Amino acid sequence: MQDGRLSRPGPRQSGKLPVRRNRLSPSSFDPLYLFLLVAMASPGPNIILLTTYGARFGFRASVTPLLGIVIGVGIIGAATGLGIGSLLKSAPELTLVAKVASASWILWMACTLFNAERKQGQPHRIRPMTFVEAVLFQWVNPKIWAIALAATAGFSKGLPPFDEATRFGVAFSCVNLFVCTSWTAAGSLLGQFLGSEQAWRWFMAIMAFLLAASAAMVFI
């Protein structure tokens, strides 16, 4: 107080205290995972086969093809991260051969499912894919290729080729492991309600039809 008057406070210092913001860093969440979860959760060749295997053979017997699919999908994701998708687009003849091989393999598996029989006291006429067969099948799986090409086009970060391939490979395998495990378990539970021969025939016919219909994805 000076001369009976209150002194005014001096000007505030220009320096400001740092404000802590609770926000995610760009590297803490990768939208690629959300895209893959939505894209892979819908029925496709892998899901149809694993659901069928889970219903007919049980979850434990379906683990081998499940792991093969997970590894195979990861390889496809890594390959597209390295740029193989651009190679396929630049080679129409190679793309056509891959499409024909893909549709033929899927239709053959659909016929196998449709003609399968399950009678009491008799062995199954079909068997789950081996690990190697499940890995190789991903190279002609149209849904996985469509997802991989869309992912690289929309979610690439421009990293070095090896880093981008690792990012896509890990993301594809992790998401696919969750999706495939869920559908295989669902198939195993569904199999407990298919007690009659007629129910099994209807189930196998429906799954065979869905698998055959997925072959149309090759040419879309």
Rosetta constraint file for C-alpha pairs under 8 A:
AtomPair CA 1 CA 5 HARMONIC 5.47 0.50
AtomPair CA 1 CA 6 HARMONIC 4.63 0.50
AtomPair CA 1 CA 7 HARMONIC 5.32 0.50
AtomPair CA 2 CA 6 HARMONIC 6.58 0.50
AtomPair CA 2 CA 7 HARMONIC 6.58 0.50
AtomPair CA 24 CA 28 HARMONIC 6.03 0.50
AtomPair CA 24 CA 29 HARMONIC 7.46 0.50
AtomPair CA 25 CA 29 HARMONIC 7.65 0.50
AtomPair CA 26 CA 30 HARMONIC 7.81 0.50
AtomPair CA 30 CA 34 HARMONIC 7.78 0.50
AtomPair CA 31 CA 35 HARMONIC 6.41 0.50
AtomPair CA 31 CA 155 HARMONIC 7.59 0.50
AtomPair CA 32 CA 36 HARMONIC 6.18 0.50
AtomPair CA 32 CA 151 HARMONIC 7.11 0.50
AtomPair CA 32 CA 155 HARMONIC 6.05 0.50
AtomPair CA 32 CA 171 HARMONIC 7.44 0.50
AtomPair CA 33 CA 37 HARMONIC 6.12 0.50
AtomPair CA 33 CA 171 HARMONIC 6.21 0.50
AtomPair CA 33 CA 172 HARMONIC 7.98 0.50
AtomPair CA 33 CA 175 HARMONIC 6.86 0.50
AtomPair CA 34 CA 38 HARMONIC 6.35 0.50
AtomPair CA 35 CA 39 HARMONIC 6.11 0.50
AtomPair CA 35 CA 151 HARMONIC 7.78 0.50
AtomPair CA 36 CA 40 HARMONIC 5.73 0.50
AtomPair CA 36 CA 147 HARMONIC 7.55 0.50
AtomPair CA 36 CA 151 HARMONIC 7.89 0.50
AtomPair CA 36 CA 171 HARMONIC 7.93 0.50
AtomPair CA 36 CA 172 HARMONIC 7.06 0.50
AtomPair CA 36 CA 175 HARMONIC 6.65 0.50
AtomPair CA 37 CA 41 HARMONIC 5.87 0.50
AtomPair CA 37 CA 175 HARMONIC 6.02 0.50
AtomPair CA 37 CA 176 HARMONIC 7.77 0.50
AtomPair CA 37 CA 179 HARMONIC 7.54 0.50
AtomPair CA 38 CA 42 HARMONIC 7.22 0.50
AtomPair CA 39 CA 147 HARMONIC 6.88 0.50
AtomPair CA 40 CA 44 HARMONIC 7.95 0.50
AtomPair CA 40 CA 147 HARMONIC 7.94 0.50
AtomPair CA 40 CA 175 HARMONIC 7.93 0.50
AtomPair CA 40 CA 176 HARMONIC 6.91 0.50
AtomPair CA 40 CA 179 HARMONIC 6.97 0.50
AtomPair CA 41 CA 179 HARMONIC 5.89 0.50
AtomPair CA 43 CA 47 HARMONIC 5.49 0.50
AtomPair CA 43 CA 48 HARMONIC 6.35 0.50
AtomPair CA 44 CA 48 HARMONIC 6.00 0.50
AtomPair CA 44 CA 143 HARMONIC 6.54 0.50
AtomPair CA 44 CA 211 HARMONIC 7.38 0.50
AtomPair CA 44 CA 214 HARMONIC 6.41 0.50
AtomPair CA 45 CA 49 HARMONIC 6.12 0.50
AtomPair CA 45 CA 106 HARMONIC 7.67 0.50
AtomPair CA 45 CA 141 HARMONIC 7.13 0.50
AtomPair CA 45 CA 143 HARMONIC 7.58 0.50
AtomPair CA 45 CA 211 HARMONIC 5.83 0.50
AtomPair CA 45 CA 214 HARMONIC 6.52 0.50
AtomPair CA 46 CA 50 HARMONIC 6.11 0.50
AtomPair CA 46 CA 69 HARMONIC 7.33 0.50
AtomPair CA 46 CA 180 HARMONIC 7.76 0.50
AtomPair CA 47 CA 51 HARMONIC 5.90 0.50
AtomPair CA 47 CA 180 HARMONIC 6.44 0.50
AtomPair CA 47 CA 183 HARMONIC 6.40 0.50
AtomPair CA 47 CA 184 HARMONIC 7.73 0.50
AtomPair CA 48 CA 52 HARMONIC 6.18 0.50
AtomPair CA 48 CA 207 HARMONIC 6.45 0.50
AtomPair CA 48 CA 210 HARMONIC 7.42 0.50
AtomPair CA 48 CA 211 HARMONIC 6.50 0.50
AtomPair CA 49 CA 53 HARMONIC 6.09 0.50
AtomPair CA 49 CA 211 HARMONIC 7.90 0.50
AtomPair CA 50 CA 54 HARMONIC 5.96 0.50
AtomPair CA 50 CA 62 HARMONIC 7.01 0.50
AtomPair CA 50 CA 65 HARMONIC 7.80 0.50
AtomPair CA 50 CA 66 HARMONIC 6.99 0.50
AtomPair CA 50 CA 180 HARMONIC 7.10 0.50
AtomPair CA 50 CA 183 HARMONIC 6.83 0.50
AtomPair CA 50 CA 184 HARMONIC 5.24 0.50
AtomPair CA 50 CA 187 HARMONIC 7.47 0.50
AtomPair CA 51 CA 55 HARMONIC 6.22 0.50
AtomPair CA 51 CA 183 HARMONIC 5.63 0.50
AtomPair CA 51 CA 184 HARMONIC 4.86 0.50
AtomPair CA 51 CA 185 HARMONIC 7.68 0.50
AtomPair CA 51 CA 186 HARMONIC 6.84 0.50
AtomPair CA 51 CA 187 HARMONIC 4.34 0.50
AtomPair CA 51 CA 188 HARMONIC 7.35 0.50
AtomPair CA 52 CA 56 HARMONIC 6.15 0.50
AtomPair CA 52 CA 184 HARMONIC 7.91 0.50
AtomPair CA 52 CA 187 HARMONIC 6.27 0.50
AtomPair CA 52 CA 204 HARMONIC 7.61 0.50
AtomPair CA 52 CA 207 HARMONIC 7.15 0.50
AtomPair CA 53 CA 57 HARMONIC 5.50 0.50
AtomPair CA 53 CA 58 HARMONIC 6.80 0.50
AtomPair CA 53 CA 59 HARMONIC 7.76 0.50
AtomPair CA 53 CA 61 HARMONIC 7.93 0.50
AtomPair CA 53 CA 62 HARMONIC 5.92 0.50
AtomPair CA 53 CA 128 HARMONIC 6.24 0.50
AtomPair CA 53 CA 184 HARMONIC 7.31 0.50
AtomPair CA 53 CA 187 HARMONIC 7.31 0.50
AtomPair CA 53 CA 188 HARMONIC 7.90 0.50
AtomPair CA 54 CA 58 HARMONIC 4.50 0.50
AtomPair CA 54 CA 59 HARMONIC 4.99 0.50
AtomPair CA 54 CA 61 HARMONIC 7.71 0.50
AtomPair CA 54 CA 62 HARMONIC 5.98 0.50
AtomPair CA 54 CA 184 HARMONIC 5.01 0.50
AtomPair CA 54 CA 185 HARMONIC 6.50 0.50
AtomPair CA 54 CA 186 HARMONIC 7.49 0.50
AtomPair CA 54 CA 187 HARMONIC 4.61 0.50
AtomPair CA 54 CA 188 HARMONIC 4.27 0.50
AtomPair CA 54 CA 189 HARMONIC 7.94 0.50
AtomPair CA 54 CA 191 HARMONIC 7.33 0.50
AtomPair CA 55 CA 59 HARMONIC 7.92 0.50
AtomPair CA 55 CA 184 HARMONIC 7.90 0.50
AtomPair CA 55 CA 187 HARMONIC 4.50 0.50
AtomPair CA 55 CA 188 HARMONIC 4.39 0.50
AtomPair CA 55 CA 189 HARMONIC 6.96 0.50
AtomPair CA 55 CA 190 HARMONIC 5.95 0.50
AtomPair CA 55 CA 191 HARMONIC 4.03 0.50
AtomPair CA 55 CA 192 HARMONIC 7.56 0.50
AtomPair CA 56 CA 188 HARMONIC 7.50 0.50
AtomPair CA 56 CA 191 HARMONIC 6.35 0.50
AtomPair CA 57 CA 61 HARMONIC 5.86 0.50
AtomPair CA 57 CA 62 HARMONIC 6.90 0.50
AtomPair CA 57 CA 188 HARMONIC 7.78 0.50
AtomPair CA 58 CA 62 HARMONIC 6.52 0.50
AtomPair CA 58 CA 187 HARMONIC 7.95 0.50
AtomPair CA 58 CA 188 HARMONIC 5.13 0.50
AtomPair CA 58 CA 191 HARMONIC 7.79 0.50
AtomPair CA 59 CA 63 HARMONIC 6.53 0.50
AtomPair CA 59 CA 184 HARMONIC 6.30 0.50
AtomPair CA 59 CA 185 HARMONIC 6.06 0.50
AtomPair CA 59 CA 188 HARMONIC 5.66 0.50
AtomPair CA 61 CA 128 HARMONIC 7.80 0.50
AtomPair CA 62 CA 66 HARMONIC 6.14 0.50
AtomPair CA 62 CA 128 HARMONIC 6.71 0.50
AtomPair CA 62 CA 184 HARMONIC 7.38 0.50
AtomPair CA 63 CA 67 HARMONIC 6.10 0.50
AtomPair CA 64 CA 68 HARMONIC 6.29 0.50
AtomPair CA 64 CA 129 HARMONIC 7.82 0.50
AtomPair CA 64 CA 130 HARMONIC 6.49 0.50
AtomPair CA 64 CA 131 HARMONIC 5.50 0.50
AtomPair CA 65 CA 69 HARMONIC 6.07 0.50
AtomPair CA 65 CA 128 HARMONIC 6.64 0.50
AtomPair CA 65 CA 129 HARMONIC 5.48 0.50
AtomPair CA 65 CA 130 HARMONIC 5.68 0.50
AtomPair CA 65 CA 131 HARMONIC 5.13 0.50
AtomPair CA 65 CA 133 HARMONIC 7.84 0.50
AtomPair CA 65 CA 134 HARMONIC 5.45 0.50
AtomPair CA 66 CA 70 HARMONIC 6.28 0.50
AtomPair CA 66 CA 131 HARMONIC 7.96 0.50
AtomPair CA 66 CA 134 HARMONIC 7.66 0.50
AtomPair CA 66 CA 177 HARMONIC 7.85 0.50
AtomPair CA 66 CA 180 HARMONIC 6.64 0.50
AtomPair CA 66 CA 181 HARMONIC 7.40 0.50
AtomPair CA 67 CA 71 HARMONIC 6.15 0.50
AtomPair CA 67 CA 131 HARMONIC 6.94 0.50
AtomPair CA 67 CA 177 HARMONIC 7.72 0.50
AtomPair CA 68 CA 72 HARMONIC 5.93 0.50
AtomPair CA 68 CA 130 HARMONIC 7.62 0.50
AtomPair CA 68 CA 131 HARMONIC 4.52 0.50
AtomPair CA 68 CA 132 HARMONIC 6.47 0.50
AtomPair CA 68 CA 133 HARMONIC 7.55 0.50
AtomPair CA 68 CA 134 HARMONIC 4.81 0.50
AtomPair CA 68 CA 135 HARMONIC 4.83 0.50
AtomPair CA 69 CA 73 HARMONIC 5.94 0.50
AtomPair CA 69 CA 131 HARMONIC 7.77 0.50
AtomPair CA 69 CA 134 HARMONIC 5.14 0.50
AtomPair CA 69 CA 135 HARMONIC 5.43 0.50
AtomPair CA 69 CA 137 HARMONIC 7.91 0.50
AtomPair CA 69 CA 138 HARMONIC 6.91 0.50
AtomPair CA 70 CA 74 HARMONIC 6.26 0.50
AtomPair CA 70 CA 135 HARMONIC 7.88 0.50
AtomPair CA 70 CA 172 HARMONIC 7.92 0.50
AtomPair CA 70 CA 173 HARMONIC 5.21 0.50
AtomPair CA 70 CA 174 HARMONIC 7.84 0.50
AtomPair CA 70 CA 176 HARMONIC 5.85 0.50
AtomPair CA 70 CA 177 HARMONIC 5.70 0.50
AtomPair CA 70 CA 180 HARMONIC 7.88 0.50
AtomPair CA 71 CA 75 HARMONIC 6.28 0.50
AtomPair CA 71 CA 135 HARMONIC 6.47 0.50
AtomPair CA 71 CA 173 HARMONIC 6.26 0.50
AtomPair CA 72 CA 76 HARMONIC 6.38 0.50
AtomPair CA 72 CA 134 HARMONIC 7.07 0.50
AtomPair CA 72 CA 135 HARMONIC 4.17 0.50
AtomPair CA 72 CA 136 HARMONIC 6.81 0.50
AtomPair CA 72 CA 137 HARMONIC 7.80 0.50
AtomPair CA 72 CA 138 HARMONIC 5.65 0.50
AtomPair CA 72 CA 139 HARMONIC 7.81 0.50
AtomPair CA 73 CA 77 HARMONIC 6.22 0.50
AtomPair CA 73 CA 135 HARMONIC 7.55 0.50
AtomPair CA 73 CA 138 HARMONIC 6.13 0.50
AtomPair CA 73 CA 144 HARMONIC 6.98 0.50
AtomPair CA 73 CA 169 HARMONIC 7.77 0.50
AtomPair CA 73 CA 172 HARMONIC 6.23 0.50
AtomPair CA 73 CA 173 HARMONIC 6.15 0.50
AtomPair CA 73 CA 176 HARMONIC 7.45 0.50
AtomPair CA 74 CA 78 HARMONIC 6.16 0.50
AtomPair CA 74 CA 168 HARMONIC 7.43 0.50
AtomPair CA 74 CA 169 HARMONIC 4.35 0.50
AtomPair CA 74 CA 170 HARMONIC 6.37 0.50
AtomPair CA 74 CA 171 HARMONIC 7.55 0.50
AtomPair CA 74 CA 172 HARMONIC 5.05 0.50
AtomPair CA 74 CA 173 HARMONIC 4.56 0.50
AtomPair CA 75 CA 79 HARMONIC 6.02 0.50
AtomPair CA 75 CA 169 HARMONIC 6.03 0.50
AtomPair CA 76 CA 80 HARMONIC 6.24 0.50
AtomPair CA 76 CA 138 HARMONIC 7.30 0.50
AtomPair CA 76 CA 139 HARMONIC 7.16 0.50
AtomPair CA 76 CA 144 HARMONIC 7.69 0.50
AtomPair CA 76 CA 145 HARMONIC 7.43 0.50
AtomPair CA 76 CA 148 HARMONIC 7.22 0.50
AtomPair CA 76 CA 169 HARMONIC 7.31 0.50
AtomPair CA 77 CA 81 HARMONIC 6.24 0.50
AtomPair CA 77 CA 148 HARMONIC 5.80 0.50
AtomPair CA 77 CA 165 HARMONIC 7.09 0.50
AtomPair CA 77 CA 168 HARMONIC 5.13 0.50
AtomPair CA 77 CA 169 HARMONIC 4.73 0.50
AtomPair CA 77 CA 172 HARMONIC 5.91 0.50
AtomPair CA 78 CA 82 HARMONIC 6.38 0.50
AtomPair CA 78 CA 164 HARMONIC 7.61 0.50
AtomPair CA 78 CA 165 HARMONIC 4.13 0.50
AtomPair CA 78 CA 166 HARMONIC 6.04 0.50
AtomPair CA 78 CA 167 HARMONIC 7.55 0.50
AtomPair CA 78 CA 168 HARMONIC 5.36 0.50
AtomPair CA 78 CA 169 HARMONIC 4.27 0.50
AtomPair CA 78 CA 170 HARMONIC 8.00 0.50
AtomPair CA 79 CA 83 HARMONIC 6.61 0.50
AtomPair CA 79 CA 84 HARMONIC 5.74 0.50
AtomPair CA 79 CA 85 HARMONIC 7.83 0.50
AtomPair CA 79 CA 165 HARMONIC 6.53 0.50
AtomPair CA 79 CA 169 HARMONIC 7.94 0.50
AtomPair CA 80 CA 84 HARMONIC 4.97 0.50
AtomPair CA 80 CA 85 HARMONIC 5.24 0.50
AtomPair CA 80 CA 148 HARMONIC 6.43 0.50
AtomPair CA 80 CA 149 HARMONIC 6.84 0.50
AtomPair CA 80 CA 152 HARMONIC 6.79 0.50
AtomPair CA 80 CA 165 HARMONIC 7.21 0.50
AtomPair CA 80 CA 168 HARMONIC 8.00 0.50
AtomPair CA 81 CA 152 HARMONIC 6.50 0.50
AtomPair CA 81 CA 161 HARMONIC 6.76 0.50
AtomPair CA 81 CA 162 HARMONIC 7.99 0.50
AtomPair CA 81 CA 164 HARMONIC 5.37 0.50
AtomPair CA 81 CA 165 HARMONIC 4.20 0.50
AtomPair CA 81 CA 166 HARMONIC 7.77 0.50
AtomPair CA 81 CA 167 HARMONIC 7.98 0.50
AtomPair CA 81 CA 168 HARMONIC 6.10 0.50
AtomPair CA 81 CA 169 HARMONIC 7.85 0.50
AtomPair CA 82 CA 161 HARMONIC 5.33 0.50
AtomPair CA 82 CA 162 HARMONIC 6.93 0.50
AtomPair CA 82 CA 164 HARMONIC 7.04 0.50
AtomPair CA 82 CA 165 HARMONIC 5.46 0.50
AtomPair CA 83 CA 87 HARMONIC 6.85 0.50
AtomPair CA 83 CA 161 HARMONIC 7.99 0.50
AtomPair CA 84 CA 88 HARMONIC 6.39 0.50
AtomPair CA 85 CA 89 HARMONIC 6.36 0.50
AtomPair CA 85 CA 149 HARMONIC 6.19 0.50
AtomPair CA 86 CA 90 HARMONIC 6.28 0.50
AtomPair CA 87 CA 91 HARMONIC 6.44 0.50
AtomPair CA 88 CA 92 HARMONIC 7.06 0.50
AtomPair CA 88 CA 94 HARMONIC 6.83 0.50
AtomPair CA 88 CA 95 HARMONIC 5.90 0.50
AtomPair CA 89 CA 95 HARMONIC 7.28 0.50
AtomPair CA 91 CA 95 HARMONIC 6.34 0.50
AtomPair CA 92 CA 96 HARMONIC 6.18 0.50
AtomPair CA 93 CA 97 HARMONIC 6.40 0.50
AtomPair CA 94 CA 98 HARMONIC 6.25 0.50
AtomPair CA 95 CA 99 HARMONIC 6.20 0.50
AtomPair CA 96 CA 100 HARMONIC 6.27 0.50
AtomPair CA 97 CA 101 HARMONIC 6.18 0.50
AtomPair CA 98 CA 102 HARMONIC 5.99 0.50
AtomPair CA 98 CA 140 HARMONIC 6.62 0.50
AtomPair CA 99 CA 103 HARMONIC 6.15 0.50
AtomPair CA 99 CA 140 HARMONIC 7.35 0.50
AtomPair CA 99 CA 142 HARMONIC 7.82 0.50
AtomPair CA 99 CA 218 HARMONIC 5.72 0.50
AtomPair CA 99 CA 219 HARMONIC 7.09 0.50
AtomPair CA 100 CA 104 HARMONIC 6.08 0.50
AtomPair CA 101 CA 105 HARMONIC 6.15 0.50
AtomPair CA 101 CA 140 HARMONIC 6.87 0.50
AtomPair CA 102 CA 106 HARMONIC 6.25 0.50
AtomPair CA 102 CA 140 HARMONIC 4.44 0.50
AtomPair CA 102 CA 141 HARMONIC 6.33 0.50
AtomPair CA 102 CA 142 HARMONIC 7.02 0.50
AtomPair CA 102 CA 215 HARMONIC 7.50 0.50
AtomPair CA 102 CA 218 HARMONIC 7.11 0.50
AtomPair CA 103 CA 107 HARMONIC 6.09 0.50
AtomPair CA 103 CA 215 HARMONIC 5.02 0.50
AtomPair CA 103 CA 216 HARMONIC 7.45 0.50
AtomPair CA 103 CA 218 HARMONIC 6.49 0.50
AtomPair CA 104 CA 108 HARMONIC 6.11 0.50
AtomPair CA 105 CA 109 HARMONIC 6.31 0.50
AtomPair CA 105 CA 140 HARMONIC 7.90 0.50
AtomPair CA 106 CA 110 HARMONIC 6.19 0.50
AtomPair CA 106 CA 211 HARMONIC 6.87 0.50
AtomPair CA 106 CA 212 HARMONIC 6.46 0.50
AtomPair CA 106 CA 214 HARMONIC 7.87 0.50
AtomPair CA 106 CA 215 HARMONIC 6.02 0.50
AtomPair CA 107 CA 111 HARMONIC 6.23 0.50
AtomPair CA 107 CA 211 HARMONIC 7.44 0.50
AtomPair CA 107 CA 212 HARMONIC 5.30 0.50
AtomPair CA 107 CA 215 HARMONIC 6.79 0.50
AtomPair CA 108 CA 112 HARMONIC 6.29 0.50
AtomPair CA 109 CA 113 HARMONIC 6.28 0.50
AtomPair CA 109 CA 208 HARMONIC 7.91 0.50
AtomPair CA 109 CA 211 HARMONIC 7.86 0.50
AtomPair CA 110 CA 114 HARMONIC 6.17 0.50
AtomPair CA 110 CA 207 HARMONIC 7.90 0.50
AtomPair CA 110 CA 208 HARMONIC 4.56 0.50
AtomPair CA 110 CA 209 HARMONIC 6.91 0.50
AtomPair CA 110 CA 211 HARMONIC 5.63 0.50
AtomPair CA 110 CA 212 HARMONIC 5.45 0.50
AtomPair CA 111 CA 115 HARMONIC 6.12 0.50
AtomPair CA 111 CA 208 HARMONIC 6.77 0.50
AtomPair CA 112 CA 116 HARMONIC 6.06 0.50
AtomPair CA 112 CA 126 HARMONIC 7.27 0.50
AtomPair CA 113 CA 126 HARMONIC 7.47 0.50
AtomPair CA 113 CA 204 HARMONIC 6.09 0.50
AtomPair CA 113 CA 205 HARMONIC 7.32 0.50
AtomPair CA 113 CA 207 HARMONIC 7.53 0.50
AtomPair CA 113 CA 208 HARMONIC 5.46 0.50
AtomPair CA 114 CA 204 HARMONIC 5.86 0.50
AtomPair CA 114 CA 205 HARMONIC 5.18 0.50
AtomPair CA 114 CA 207 HARMONIC 7.98 0.50
AtomPair CA 114 CA 208 HARMONIC 5.32 0.50
AtomPair CA 114 CA 209 HARMONIC 7.93 0.50
AtomPair CA 116 CA 124 HARMONIC 7.69 0.50
AtomPair CA 116 CA 125 HARMONIC 5.93 0.50
AtomPair CA 116 CA 126 HARMONIC 6.35 0.50
AtomPair CA 116 CA 204 HARMONIC 7.56 0.50
AtomPair CA 117 CA 124 HARMONIC 6.84 0.50
AtomPair CA 117 CA 125 HARMONIC 6.43 0.50
AtomPair CA 117 CA 201 HARMONIC 7.54 0.50
AtomPair CA 118 CA 122 HARMONIC 7.30 0.50
AtomPair CA 118 CA 123 HARMONIC 7.63 0.50
AtomPair CA 118 CA 124 HARMONIC 5.99 0.50
AtomPair CA 118 CA 125 HARMONIC 7.65 0.50
AtomPair CA 118 CA 197 HARMONIC 7.15 0.50
AtomPair CA 118 CA 200 HARMONIC 7.39 0.50
AtomPair CA 119 CA 123 HARMONIC 7.79 0.50
AtomPair CA 119 CA 124 HARMONIC 7.96 0.50
AtomPair CA 119 CA 197 HARMONIC 7.12 0.50
AtomPair CA 129 CA 133 HARMONIC 5.70 0.50
AtomPair CA 129 CA 134 HARMONIC 5.86 0.50
AtomPair CA 130 CA 134 HARMONIC 6.13 0.50
AtomPair CA 131 CA 135 HARMONIC 6.31 0.50
AtomPair CA 132 CA 136 HARMONIC 6.15 0.50
AtomPair CA 133 CA 137 HARMONIC 5.97 0.50
AtomPair CA 134 CA 138 HARMONIC 6.86 0.50
AtomPair CA 135 CA 139 HARMONIC 7.76 0.50
AtomPair CA 136 CA 140 HARMONIC 7.70 0.50
AtomPair CA 137 CA 141 HARMONIC 6.22 0.50
AtomPair CA 138 CA 144 HARMONIC 6.97 0.50
AtomPair CA 139 CA 145 HARMONIC 7.87 0.50
AtomPair CA 141 CA 145 HARMONIC 6.52 0.50
AtomPair CA 142 CA 146 HARMONIC 6.10 0.50
AtomPair CA 142 CA 215 HARMONIC 7.64 0.50
AtomPair CA 142 CA 217 HARMONIC 6.17 0.50
AtomPair CA 142 CA 218 HARMONIC 5.20 0.50
AtomPair CA 143 CA 147 HARMONIC 6.18 0.50
AtomPair CA 143 CA 217 HARMONIC 6.96 0.50
AtomPair CA 143 CA 218 HARMONIC 7.87 0.50
AtomPair CA 144 CA 148 HARMONIC 5.99 0.50
AtomPair CA 145 CA 149 HARMONIC 6.07 0.50
AtomPair CA 146 CA 150 HARMONIC 6.17 0.50
AtomPair CA 147 CA 151 HARMONIC 5.97 0.50
AtomPair CA 148 CA 152 HARMONIC 6.22 0.50
AtomPair CA 149 CA 153 HARMONIC 6.19 0.50
AtomPair CA 150 CA 154 HARMONIC 6.11 0.50
AtomPair CA 151 CA 155 HARMONIC 5.38 0.50
AtomPair CA 151 CA 156 HARMONIC 7.21 0.50
AtomPair CA 152 CA 156 HARMONIC 5.14 0.50
AtomPair CA 156 CA 164 HARMONIC 7.48 0.50
AtomPair CA 157 CA 164 HARMONIC 7.47 0.50
AtomPair CA 158 CA 164 HARMONIC 7.37 0.50
AtomPair CA 159 CA 163 HARMONIC 5.99 0.50
AtomPair CA 159 CA 164 HARMONIC 5.36 0.50
AtomPair CA 160 CA 164 HARMONIC 6.05 0.50
AtomPair CA 161 CA 165 HARMONIC 6.01 0.50
AtomPair CA 162 CA 166 HARMONIC 6.14 0.50
AtomPair CA 163 CA 167 HARMONIC 6.13 0.50
AtomPair CA 164 CA 168 HARMONIC 6.21 0.50
AtomPair CA 165 CA 169 HARMONIC 5.91 0.50
AtomPair CA 166 CA 170 HARMONIC 6.03 0.50
AtomPair CA 167 CA 171 HARMONIC 6.18 0.50
AtomPair CA 168 CA 172 HARMONIC 5.98 0.50
AtomPair CA 169 CA 173 HARMONIC 6.20 0.50
AtomPair CA 170 CA 174 HARMONIC 6.01 0.50
AtomPair CA 171 CA 175 HARMONIC 6.10 0.50
AtomPair CA 172 CA 176 HARMONIC 5.91 0.50
AtomPair CA 173 CA 177 HARMONIC 5.93 0.50
AtomPair CA 174 CA 178 HARMONIC 6.65 0.50
AtomPair CA 175 CA 179 HARMONIC 6.34 0.50
AtomPair CA 176 CA 180 HARMONIC 5.81 0.50
AtomPair CA 177 CA 181 HARMONIC 5.93 0.50
AtomPair CA 178 CA 182 HARMONIC 6.22 0.50
AtomPair CA 179 CA 183 HARMONIC 6.36 0.50
AtomPair CA 180 CA 184 HARMONIC 6.00 0.50
AtomPair CA 181 CA 185 HARMONIC 6.10 0.50
AtomPair CA 182 CA 186 HARMONIC 6.18 0.50
AtomPair CA 183 CA 187 HARMONIC 6.15 0.50
AtomPair CA 184 CA 188 HARMONIC 6.22 0.50
AtomPair CA 185 CA 189 HARMONIC 6.31 0.50
AtomPair CA 186 CA 190 HARMONIC 6.12 0.50
AtomPair CA 187 CA 191 HARMONIC 6.15 0.50
AtomPair CA 188 CA 192 HARMONIC 7.05 0.50
AtomPair CA 189 CA 193 HARMONIC 7.54 0.50
AtomPair CA 190 CA 194 HARMONIC 6.95 0.50
AtomPair CA 191 CA 195 HARMONIC 7.79 0.50
AtomPair CA 194 CA 199 HARMONIC 5.56 0.50
AtomPair CA 194 CA 200 HARMONIC 5.91 0.50
AtomPair CA 195 CA 199 HARMONIC 6.91 0.50
AtomPair CA 195 CA 200 HARMONIC 7.44 0.50
AtomPair CA 196 CA 200 HARMONIC 6.47 0.50
AtomPair CA 197 CA 201 HARMONIC 6.30 0.50
AtomPair CA 198 CA 202 HARMONIC 6.26 0.50
AtomPair CA 199 CA 203 HARMONIC 6.11 0.50
AtomPair CA 200 CA 204 HARMONIC 6.08 0.50
AtomPair CA 201 CA 205 HARMONIC 6.02 0.50
AtomPair CA 202 CA 206 HARMONIC 6.14 0.50
AtomPair CA 203 CA 207 HARMONIC 6.23 0.50
AtomPair CA 204 CA 208 HARMONIC 5.95 0.50
AtomPair CA 205 CA 209 HARMONIC 6.12 0.50
AtomPair CA 206 CA 210 HARMONIC 6.24 0.50
AtomPair CA 207 CA 211 HARMONIC 6.10 0.50
AtomPair CA 208 CA 212 HARMONIC 6.12 0.50
AtomPair CA 209 CA 213 HARMONIC 6.06 0.50
AtomPair CA 210 CA 214 HARMONIC 6.26 0.50
AtomPair CA 211 CA 215 HARMONIC 6.93 0.50
AtomPair CA 212 CA 216 HARMONIC 7.67 0.50
AtomPair CA 213 CA 217 HARMONIC 7.84 0.50
AtomPair CA 214 CA 218 HARMONIC 7.82 0.50
AtomPair CA 216 CA 220 HARMONIC 6.83 0.50
